[in-house]
Amino acid sequence: MRGVTHARGAVCAVALALAATGCGGGGSGGGGTSGAVLSSSWGDPQNPLEPANTNEVQGGKVLDMIFRGLKKYDPRTGKATDMLARSIDTDDSRNFTIKVKPGWTFSNGEKVTARSFVDAWNYGASLRNNQKNALFFGYIDGYDKVHPSGGRQTADTLSGLKVVDDHTFTVRLNQKFSTFPDTLGYAAFAPLPRAFFTDHAAWRKKPVGNGPYTVASYMKGSRMSLRKWDGYPGPDKARNGGVDLKVYTDNNTAYTDLMSGNLDLVDDVPAAQLKNVRTDLGDRYINTPAGILQTFAFPYYDKAWDKPGSEKVRTGLSMAINRKQITETIFHGTRTPATDWTSPVLGVAGGFKEGLCGKACEYHPDEAKKLIKEGGGIPGGQVKITYNADTGSHKEWVDAVCNSVNNALGNDKACVGNPVGTFADFRNRIGQHKMTGPFRAGWQMDYPLIQNFLQPLYYTNASSNDGKWSDKEFDELVDRANAESDRTRAVKLFQQAEGVVRDNMAAIPLWYQNGSAGYSERLSDVALNPFSVPVYNEIKVS
């Protein structure tokens, strides 16, 4: 998510479903009524909040509040369940008939129809609209015409989408894909009202959706105020009056505001506070497994990191990181050393394979030093790890990683941190291909499928493939897995593709991240979903 979220190579083809007001005291209601408003920490989104253009965590939080799609991921299990979908039928895993439930409207009163989805998907896929999640639509027939890999688009709409009537549309894919419906809870597939197209500029200033909340106001760099939509027709109505998302450039400041009563909810407890948080908050501290993996990505558009032998350098750097020591001393039980490129929340049946990375993800300083030398040495003689300095206390753990690398290599200048001011600036530099060394690249799953941990990040030209890594064997294995209707065989193919990532050390896996949050005494029924996002609509405020 959302990558840091949210995918995009030949994506939207997935193989297998996981079975499975101001300050804290403010608000418009109070007294335990559903009209009370809570405040929560947040960061400015990288892009305008268009569903097909948001693939990072902060924007994704808002989309999850103001939109509902054909499917919704269960806030406890992550399983895809029907929301606006009345039915999604297929006889051949390639042609799908989708029926939309009647009675749904957008918050401006407009009815949600089959065309609301078809128009939104066509917009998201179109090359001229330059949407970051465009490739989620890449398996729908006609994508090569509306979003060609080169040259101008020759069609305005996807030939694989047809409106049958107000509540029915059909989808034809360009290959079999039996679990296509399970992707449809991701925000890129959300419906859009006509207002999005008729007055796009106004809509971007104040998005209109069909979820349990509406956007009341947004001041960039300060806050976004969302309020309960009383006319929301869904079963998951908001149990509070709204949420004020307050922008923080330092999570430690957010935590201080929580402790002083000026904030109700911090959904990412900073590392520096983890040693105190249980004493500070007691039962109001949440620490639960989540589908989040932290990694270091590399700029393969910089030839210094993509020359023969550089895979040895990357593997050596991985073996120079003492994950166990760092997770124990800095993260206090909220991180677990990674042994593959997915997440334990998938389970074995869902594709998680503990230990797949093998020795390459273990701490072996002598071998690390040897491999880096064999690979030609660190480009430029020094690793500069770029990260955003505004949230997540990244400096502490990046410094710890560099200390580990420096100790392993016997050179106190071999690795240094390279902070960038804000998350938005950090993401913009990545998008502009300005990285000259490894950079922080955490991934928060968009949906609980092994494909989502691999294809969006490593498939050639996938839009979350920020380092532009490319490998023909990996791509072919992913394509075969996506076309496989048998769950077990698909998992094995995806794991073979993951083996290619391992053999090339396309990215260095660091640790699996738990969701962590702390909340004030005003709140109850606070929980994080498997994506590590607060289930805002279920929170009660007293």
VMD Tcl script that draws the C-alpha trace (Angstrom):
set ca {
  {0.00 0.00 0.00}
  {0.61 0.25 -0.15}
  {3.94 0.66 -0.07}
  {4.61 1.82 1.62}
  {2.83 0.82 0.41}
  {0.07 0.03 -2.01}
  {1.38 -2.66 -7.24}
  {1.75 -2.68 -10.58}
  {3.74 -4.84 -12.91}
  {1.58 -7.15 -14.72}
  {-0.25 -6.91 -11.46}
  {-3.78 -7.21 -10.53}
  {-3.25 -10.82 -11.30}
  {-3.08 -12.58 -8.05}
  {-2.63 -16.18 -7.38}
  {-4.04 -17.10 -4.08}
  {-6.27 -15.78 -1.45}
  {-5.30 -16.04 2.15}
  {-7.81 -18.26 3.79}
  {-8.03 -17.07 6.15}
  {-11.61 18.16 16.48}
  {-8.40 19.54 17.25}
  {-6.92 17.91 20.30}
  {-7.66 14.80 22.19}
  {-10.46 16.33 24.21}
  {-12.18 17.97 21.25}
  {-15.17 16.73 19.35}
  {-18.69 17.42 18.44}
  {-20.58 15.09 20.67}
  {-18.87 13.67 23.70}
  {-20.40 11.88 26.61}
  {-19.88 8.52 24.92}
  {-22.16 9.34 21.98}
  {-21.42 8.37 18.39}
  {-20.99 12.08 17.60}
  {-17.65 12.47 19.37}
  {-14.58 13.07 17.22}
  {-11.16 11.49 17.79}
  {-7.75 12.75 16.72}
  {-5.07 10.54 15.20}
  {-1.48 11.00 14.00}
  {-0.90 11.15 10.24}
  {1.44 12.27 7.48}
  {0.66 14.16 4.29}
  {0.01 11.84 1.32}
  {2.48 11.89 -1.53}
  {-0.20 12.39 -4.20}
  {-3.77 13.67 -4.53}
  {-6.22 11.13 -3.11}
  {-7.35 9.55 -6.36}
  {-7.90 5.82 -5.79}
  {-5.76 4.77 -8.75}
  {-3.02 7.24 -7.86}
  {-2.40 6.37 -4.22}
  {0.09 3.62 -3.43}
  {1.50 4.69 -0.06}
  {0.32 4.29 3.51}
  {-0.81 7.78 4.51}
  {-3.05 8.30 1.51}
  {-4.27 4.72 1.79}
  {-5.59 5.37 5.30}
  {-7.92 8.04 3.98}
  {-9.10 6.02 0.99}
  {-9.99 3.19 3.38}
  {-12.24 5.59 5.24}
  {-14.00 7.35 2.38}
  {-14.39 4.51 -0.15}
  {-15.94 1.06 -0.29}
  {-15.38 -1.28 -3.24}
  {-16.72 -4.55 -4.54}
  {-14.79 -6.42 -1.85}
  {-13.63 -5.50 1.64}
  {-10.81 -7.11 3.58}
  {-11.94 -8.42 6.95}
  {-10.35 -6.19 9.63}
  {-9.34 -9.25 11.65}
  {-8.51 -12.00 9.17}
  {-7.74 -10.04 6.00}
  {-10.05 -12.31 4.00}
  {-11.76 -10.70 1.01}
  {-15.53 -10.54 1.55}
  {-18.29 -9.03 -0.60}
  {-19.13 -5.38 0.04}
  {-20.76 -3.73 -3.00}
  {-20.50 -6.96 -4.96}
  {-23.76 -8.84 -5.05}
  {-22.02 -11.58 -7.00}
  {-18.87 -12.17 -9.05}
  {-19.31 -15.19 -11.33}
  {-17.11 -16.94 -13.86}
  {-17.11 -20.23 -15.74}
  {-13.55 -20.06 -17.04}
  {-11.51 -17.82 -14.66}
  {-11.15 -15.34 -17.49}
  {-14.62 -13.90 -18.12}
  {-16.34 -12.45 -15.05}
  {-19.86 -11.12 -14.56}
  {-20.10 -8.68 -11.68}
  {-23.38 -7.59 -10.15}
  {-23.40 -4.49 -7.95}
  {-25.75 -4.27 -4.96}
  {-28.53 -1.69 -5.37}
  {-29.11 1.01 -2.78}
  {-25.56 2.35 -2.59}
  {-24.84 6.04 -3.19}
  {-21.92 8.40 -2.98}
  {-22.01 11.00 -0.21}
  {-23.17 13.62 -2.74}
  {-26.34 11.58 -3.38}
  {-25.29 10.10 -6.71}
  {-26.10 6.41 -7.14}
  {-23.28 3.88 -7.32}
  {-23.80 1.88 -10.50}
  {-21.89 -0.51 -12.71}
  {-20.71 2.49 -14.70}
  {-19.22 4.02 -11.53}
  {-16.76 1.13 -11.53}
  {-16.18 0.88 -15.27}
  {-15.51 4.60 -15.67}
  {-13.16 4.58 -12.68}
  {-11.18 1.61 -13.96}
  {-10.91 3.08 -17.45}
  {-9.63 6.32 -15.96}
  {-7.12 4.49 -13.79}
  {-5.78 2.44 -16.70}
  {-5.38 5.30 -19.17}
  {-1.83 6.32 -19.99}
  {-2.74 9.99 -20.30}
  {-3.99 10.09 -16.71}
  {-0.62 8.91 -15.39}
  {-2.04 7.00 -12.42}
  {0.50 5.19 -10.24}
  {-1.74 2.14 -9.87}
  {-2.53 1.87 -13.57}
  {-1.01 -1.57 -13.89}
  {-3.53 -3.01 -11.46}
  {-5.71 -3.08 -14.57}
  {-3.03 -4.72 -16.68}
  {-4.77 -8.08 -17.00}
  {-7.97 -6.64 -18.43}
  {-8.30 -6.97 -22.19}
  {-7.32 -3.83 -24.06}
  {-4.81 -2.58 -21.52}
  {-2.09 -2.63 -24.16}
  {-4.15 -0.15 -26.18}
  {-5.03 2.30 -23.37}
  {-1.62 2.03 -21.68}
  {0.99 0.88 -24.22}
  {4.54 0.32 -23.05}
  {5.69 2.69 -25.78}
  {4.09 5.33 -27.96}
  {0.63 6.85 -27.68}
  {-2.48 5.09 -26.47}
  {-4.80 4.04 -29.29}
  {-7.97 3.49 -27.24}
  {-9.71 5.45 -24.50}
  {-11.37 2.51 -22.76}
  {-10.53 -1.08 -21.89}
  {-12.14 -3.45 -24.38}
  {-12.50 -6.01 -21.58}
  {-14.99 -3.87 -19.64}
  {-18.66 -3.78 -20.66}
  {-21.63 -2.23 -18.87}
  {-24.64 -4.55 -19.14}
  {-27.13 -2.57 -17.08}
  {-27.17 -0.25 -14.08}
  {-26.04 -2.96 -11.73}
  {-24.13 -5.38 -13.96}
  {-20.84 -5.25 -15.84}
  {-18.51 -7.82 -17.34}
  {-14.74 -8.16 -17.24}
  {-12.67 -10.10 -19.73}
  {-9.05 -10.75 -18.76}
  {-6.22 -11.48 -21.17}
  {-5.36 -14.69 -19.33}
  {-6.97 -17.00 -16.78}
  {-6.85 -15.68 -13.26}
  {-9.06 -17.53 -10.82}
  {-8.57 -15.27 -7.81}
  {-9.02 -11.98 -9.61}
  {-12.04 -11.16 -7.36}
  {-9.83 -11.17 -4.26}
  {-7.90 -8.14 -5.53}
  {-11.05 -6.04 -5.82}
  {-10.99 -4.77 -2.24}
  {-7.93 -2.69 -3.01}
  {-8.61 1.03 -3.29}
  {-7.46 1.26 -6.93}
  {-10.68 -0.58 -7.86}
  {-13.00 1.82 -5.99}
  {-15.96 3.37 -7.84}
  {-15.97 7.07 -8.70}
  {-18.86 9.55 -8.97}
  {-19.49 11.64 -12.06}
  {-18.24 14.68 -10.12}
  {-14.75 13.21 -10.34}
  {-14.86 13.58 -14.11}
  {-16.99 16.71 -14.55}
  {-15.08 18.88 -12.04}
  {-11.87 17.03 -11.36}
  {-10.05 19.96 -9.76}
  {-12.81 20.51 -7.21}
  {-13.03 16.79 -6.47}
  {-9.30 16.60 -5.76}
  {-9.58 19.47 -3.29}
  {-12.42 17.70 -1.46}
  {-12.79 14.05 -2.51}
  {-16.26 12.52 -2.62}
  {-16.56 8.80 -1.95}
  {-19.05 6.18 -0.80}
  {-17.48 5.11 2.52}
  {-18.53 5.70 6.13}
  {-16.69 9.05 6.31}
  {-16.62 12.22 4.25}
  {-13.81 14.75 3.92}
  {-14.80 17.94 5.73}
  {-11.56 19.85 5.20}
  {-7.87 19.43 4.45}
  {-5.01 21.80 5.16}
  {-1.79 20.34 3.77}
  {0.89 20.11 6.41}
  {-1.64 20.48 9.21}
  {-4.67 18.19 9.23}
  {-7.48 16.48 7.41}
  {-10.88 16.40 9.09}
  {-13.19 13.51 8.27}
  {-16.73 13.26 9.56}
  {-19.20 10.43 9.88}
  {-21.57 10.21 6.92}
  {-25.00 9.63 8.42}
  {-26.38 8.45 5.09}
  {-23.82 5.69 4.63}
  {-25.72 2.54 3.54}
  {-23.09 -0.05 4.45}
  {-23.05 -2.44 7.41}
  {-19.82 -1.01 8.86}
  {-21.09 2.42 9.90}
  {-18.84 4.72 11.91}
  {-19.30 4.43 15.66}
  {-17.82 7.87 16.24}
  {-18.48 11.34 14.88}
  {-15.33 11.57 12.84}
  {-11.55 11.57 12.80}
  {-9.13 14.48 12.72}
  {-5.92 13.29 11.10}
  {-3.16 15.54 12.42}
  {0.08 15.83 10.47}
  {3.27 15.14 12.40}
  {6.79 15.30 11.04}
  {8.12 13.54 14.15}
  {6.40 10.54 15.71}
  {8.01 11.33 19.05}
  {6.09 14.60 19.09}
  {2.89 12.68 18.35}
  {3.61 10.35 21.24}
  {4.24 13.30 23.56}
  {0.91 14.80 22.50}
  {-0.80 11.49 23.24}
  {0.69 11.38 26.72}
  {-0.28 15.01 27.40}
  {-3.87 14.55 26.27}
  {-3.58 16.49 23.02}
  {-3.97 13.45 20.75}
  {-6.15 10.36 20.96}
  {-4.35 7.84 18.77}
  {-0.79 7.20 17.57}
  {-0.77 4.38 15.03}
  {3.01 3.98 14.82}
  {4.73 4.09 18.20}
  {8.25 5.46 17.63}
  {11.18 3.18 18.38}
  {12.52 5.53 21.04}
  {9.34 5.06 23.09}
  {9.03 1.29 22.87}
  {10.97 0.69 26.08}
  {8.45 2.83 27.99}
  {5.19 2.29 26.16}
  {3.83 -0.59 28.22}
  {4.43 1.34 31.43}
  {2.99 4.52 29.93}
  {-0.15 3.02 28.38}
  {-0.72 -0.44 29.82}
  {-3.65 -2.07 28.00}
  {-3.92 0.96 25.72}
  {-0.84 -0.19 23.82}
  {-1.42 -2.46 20.80}
  {1.27 -4.71 19.33}
  {-0.08 -7.14 16.73}
  {1.34 -8.97 13.66}
  {0.85 -7.15 10.37}
  {1.59 -7.70 6.71}
  {4.56 -5.36 6.69}
  {8.12 -6.05 5.58}
  {10.99 -3.58 5.86}
  {13.72 -3.79 3.23}
  {16.53 -1.89 1.58}
  {16.00 -1.34 -2.15}
  {18.71 -0.46 -4.66}
  {18.86 1.94 -7.63}
  {19.42 -0.40 -10.55}
  {19.24 2.58 -12.89}
  {22.66 3.45 -11.40}
  {25.05 1.11 -13.21}
  {27.37 1.07 -10.20}
  {24.75 -1.07 -8.43}
  {23.85 -3.18 -11.48}
  {27.09 -4.47 -12.87}
  {28.42 -8.06 -12.96}
  {29.21 -9.18 -9.43}
  {27.13 -6.53 -7.69}
  {24.77 -9.24 -6.41}
  {27.70 -10.35 -4.23}
  {28.04 -6.84 -2.84}
  {24.33 -6.71 -2.02}
  {24.41 -10.17 -0.45}
  {27.49 -9.22 1.54}
  {25.76 -6.12 2.87}
  {22.81 -8.28 3.89}
  {25.14 -10.63 5.80}
  {26.75 -7.65 7.53}
  {23.46 -6.70 9.24}
  {22.89 -8.17 12.69}
  {19.10 -8.28 12.50}
  {18.62 -10.14 15.77}
  {20.59 -7.62 17.79}
  {18.92 -4.61 16.16}
  {15.35 -5.89 16.57}
  {15.97 -6.79 20.22}
  {17.74 -3.61 21.31}
  {15.84 -1.02 19.29}
  {12.41 -2.45 18.51}
  {11.63 -4.29 21.76}
  {9.51 -7.09 20.36}
  {7.77 -5.15 17.58}
  {10.01 -6.51 14.80}
  {11.20 -10.00 13.87}
  {14.28 -10.67 11.69}
  {13.11 -11.40 8.15}
  {13.97 -14.73 6.57}
  {12.11 -14.20 3.29}
  {10.50 -11.45 1.19}
  {6.86 -11.89 2.28}
  {5.23 -11.95 5.73}
  {4.32 -14.60 8.30}
  {0.71 -13.33 8.29}
  {0.24 -15.17 4.98}
  {0.81 -18.51 6.66}
  {2.48 -21.49 5.03}
  {-0.54 -22.23 2.82}
  {-0.56 -18.62 1.65}
  {3.07 -18.65 0.52}
  {5.19 -17.69 3.52}
  {8.31 -19.85 3.65}
  {10.42 -19.30 6.72}
  {14.13 -19.44 5.99}
  {13.85 -19.04 2.22}
  {16.55 -16.36 2.31}
  {18.90 -18.77 4.08}
  {22.39 -17.77 5.10}
  {22.16 -14.54 3.12}
  {19.84 -13.08 5.77}
  {21.97 -14.19 8.69}
  {24.81 -12.28 10.33}
  {28.13 -13.57 9.00}
  {30.62 -10.67 9.13}
  {33.64 -12.53 7.78}
  {31.76 -13.86 4.78}
  {30.13 -10.46 4.25}
  {33.51 -8.82 3.94}
  {34.71 -11.51 1.54}
  {31.65 -11.30 -0.74}
  {31.79 -7.51 -0.97}
  {35.44 -7.69 -1.99}
  {34.71 -10.41 -4.58}
  {31.91 -8.27 -6.02}
  {34.22 -5.33 -6.65}
  {33.64 -3.44 -3.42}
  {31.03 -0.91 -2.38}
  {30.37 1.58 -5.20}
  {32.16 4.81 -4.37}
  {33.62 3.21 -1.27}
  {30.69 4.10 0.97}
  {27.08 3.01 1.38}
  {24.69 5.92 1.94}
  {21.31 4.65 3.16}
  {18.59 7.16 2.34}
  {15.50 7.45 4.55}
  {12.85 10.00 5.47}
  {13.60 11.77 8.73}
  {10.08 12.89 9.65}
  {8.32 9.72 10.86}
  {9.03 6.30 12.26}
  {12.27 7.07 14.13}
  {14.19 5.73 11.16}
  {17.45 7.42 12.13}
  {17.94 5.16 15.14}
  {17.69 1.89 13.27}
  {19.50 3.12 10.14}
  {22.40 4.18 12.36}
  {22.30 0.74 14.00}
  {22.41 -0.97 10.60}
  {25.37 1.16 9.57}
  {27.18 0.42 12.84}
  {26.66 -3.28 12.16}
  {27.97 -2.97 8.60}
  {30.93 -0.88 9.69}
  {31.86 -3.36 12.41}
  {31.57 -6.28 10.01}
  {33.76 -4.59 7.42}
  {36.22 -3.10 9.89}
  {35.67 0.38 8.46}
  {33.78 3.02 10.46}
  {33.05 5.01 7.30}
  {31.77 2.18 5.10}
  {28.10 3.00 5.83}
  {26.32 6.24 6.77}
  {22.70 7.34 6.96}
  {21.41 9.87 4.44}
  {18.25 11.55 5.84}
  {15.70 13.35 3.65}
  {13.39 15.82 5.37}
  {9.87 14.53 4.76}
  {8.20 11.37 3.53}
  {6.76 13.23 0.54}
  {10.22 14.55 -0.41}
  {11.68 11.09 0.07}
  {9.08 9.48 -2.17}
  {9.45 12.18 -4.80}
  {13.21 11.61 -5.00}
  {12.60 7.90 -5.40}
  {10.05 8.53 -8.13}
  {12.47 10.81 -9.95}
  {15.18 8.11 -9.80}
  {17.58 10.26 -7.80}
  {18.82 7.56 -5.44}
  {22.55 6.79 -5.55}
  {22.57 3.96 -3.04}
  {20.25 1.74 -0.98}
  {17.11 3.30 0.47}
  {14.42 2.40 2.97}
  {11.65 0.52 1.22}
  {9.11 -0.91 3.60}
  {6.09 -2.66 2.08}
  {2.63 -2.79 3.57}
  {0.52 -5.37 1.78}
  {-2.41 -4.19 -0.32}
  {-4.13 -7.54 0.04}
  {-3.01 -10.72 1.84}
  {-1.64 -12.66 -1.14}
  {1.95 -13.75 -1.79}
  {1.77 -12.13 -5.21}
  {1.39 -8.73 -3.59}
  {4.78 -9.04 -1.87}
  {6.57 -9.96 -5.10}
  {5.05 -8.68 -8.32}
  {4.45 -5.03 -7.35}
  {8.04 -4.69 -6.19}
  {10.15 -6.79 -8.54}
  {8.25 -7.36 -11.80}
  {9.74 -5.42 -14.71}
  {8.36 -1.86 -14.78}
  {5.91 -2.49 -11.94}
  {5.05 0.92 -10.51}
  {6.30 0.08 -7.01}
  {9.50 -1.35 -8.47}
  {11.24 1.83 -7.37}
  {14.74 0.58 -8.08}
  {13.84 -0.64 -11.59}
  {15.13 -4.17 -11.05}
  {14.35 -6.50 -13.94}
  {14.78 -10.23 -14.40}
  {13.25 -12.28 -17.21}
  {13.13 -15.52 -15.22}
  {11.31 -13.83 -12.34}
  {8.76 -12.28 -14.70}
  {8.07 -15.60 -16.42}
  {7.56 -17.42 -13.13}
  {5.14 -14.74 -11.92}
  {3.18 -14.93 -15.17}
  {2.91 -18.70 -14.84}
  {1.82 -18.43 -11.21}
  {-0.85 -15.87 -12.05}
  {-2.28 -18.15 -14.73}
  {-2.33 -21.16 -12.42}
  {-5.75 -21.99 -10.99}
  {-4.45 -24.62 -8.56}
  {-3.54 -22.97 -5.26}
  {-0.69 -25.27 -4.28}
  {1.02 -25.12 -7.67}
  {0.65 -21.35 -7.78}
  {2.30 -20.99 -4.37}
  {5.25 -23.10 -5.48}
  {5.72 -21.00 -8.63}
  {5.65 -17.78 -6.65}
  {8.20 -19.21 -4.25}
  {10.41 -20.13 -7.19}
  {10.15 -16.52 -8.30}
  {11.07 -15.44 -4.77}
  {14.14 -17.66 -5.08}
  {15.23 -15.56 -8.05}
  {14.90 -12.45 -5.89}
  {17.04 -14.17 -3.26}
  {19.75 -15.32 -5.66}
  {20.13 -11.77 -6.97}
  {19.48 -10.10 -3.59}
  {17.21 -7.73 -5.51}
  {16.39 -6.10 -2.18}
  {17.68 -6.76 1.33}
  {14.93 -7.99 3.69}
  {15.39 -6.59 7.17}
  {12.50 -7.49 9.48}
  {8.81 -8.21 9.68}
  {6.99 -5.37 11.38}
  {4.15 -5.59 13.85}
  {1.46 -2.99 13.91}
  {1.86 -0.81 17.00}
  {-0.44 1.84 18.37}
  {-1.27 3.68 21.54}
  {-4.47 5.47 22.45}
  {-6.01 7.76 25.04}
  {-8.46 6.91 27.81}
  {-11.23 8.53 25.76}
  {-11.17 5.67 23.25}
  {-12.36 2.07 23.34}
  {-12.66 -0.77 20.80}
  {-9.37 0.28 19.19}
  {-7.78 -2.32 16.91}
  {-5.37 -2.53 13.99}
  {-6.25 -4.53 10.90}
  {-3.75 -6.93 9.23}
  {-2.50 -3.96 7.22}
  {-1.52 -2.17 10.45}
  {-4.17 0.52 9.92}
  {-6.58 1.48 12.73}
  {-10.13 0.24 12.19}
  {-11.39 3.80 12.58}
  {-15.08 3.12 12.05}
  {-15.21 0.73 15.03}
  {-13.59 3.10 17.54}
  {-15.83 4.51 20.28}
  {-15.14 7.89 21.91}
  {-16.27 8.83 25.40}
}
mol new
graphics top color blue
foreach p $ca { graphics top sphere $p radius 0.5 }
foreach p [lrange $ca 0 end-1] q [lrange $ca 1 end] { graphics top cylinder $p $q radius 0.2 }
display resetview
